[in-house]
Amino acid sequence: MLVGHCAVALAGKRFEPRLSLGTLMAAAVLADLLGFVFILLGIEHWTMNPGRAGIYAVDLDSVAWSHGLLPNLLWATLFAGGYFLWRRQAAGAHAWEASILFGAVLSHWVLDFMSHRLDMPLAPGLNGRYGLGLWTSVPATLVVEGLLWLIALAVYVRATRASKRTGIYLFWAMIAFLTLSWINNLTATPPAGSLTIAALTSLTFFTLLVAWAYLMDRVRKPEPDAVSLVK
């Protein structure tokens, strides 16, 4: 998923307005960031299938360290725990904030399990692969993932407001770009070039996505009456 993972970050801003959208986005796409790094390091591997499109364009040969369920539990614990320790010293962070980040990291496996073929491992060394295969149906993907995306957009827009005009233009320009990229990915064939180039390109894309999310916190602020849903 692309916009499905982004939807988790946008919705998280409503659950806890004090959390940065950039931090939420980093949590939601952490598995992909790690995956592309691990490909570049030779720890994981994909097989690109020229001429095949959409869900069949790539075979995830070895992704257990970045996308396995048990490693994702570890990454979620490290990410949320590191945030809690850092913010507790700086501004008295609550465990609730850390728990949202934990859930955002772990949501990656859940959403990929819903959308992938039998790709999703439990842990390195275990042979089982799992997936419900939502992506095998383009109409179903458009309905299910598209609905998640629309709901998350509505939630985020209602929970925040632009502090300057750039907060409107940059937000909606990126939303349009992400939506078009998502639709294109449903039927796209693998890009020409090596797996290394593809991994570098994708790592750059997701890194810029996180940077954009941090920028949104500078130009869009929580609504004055927005409070944590635990209060």
JOTA-V193883 format. One record per helix or strand of 2 or more residues. SS is the DSSP state (H for helix, E for strand). FROM is the first residue (numbers start at 1). TO is the last residue. If there is no record, write none. Layout:
ss-><SS,SS>
from-><FROM,FROM>
to-><TO,TO>
//
This chain:
ss-><H,H,H,E,H,E,H,H,H,E,E,H,H,E,H,H,E>
from-><3,21,30,45,54,58,64,69,95,120,129,134,138,160,166,195,220>
to-><15,28,40,48,56,62,67,91,115,121,130,136,159,162,185,219,222>
//
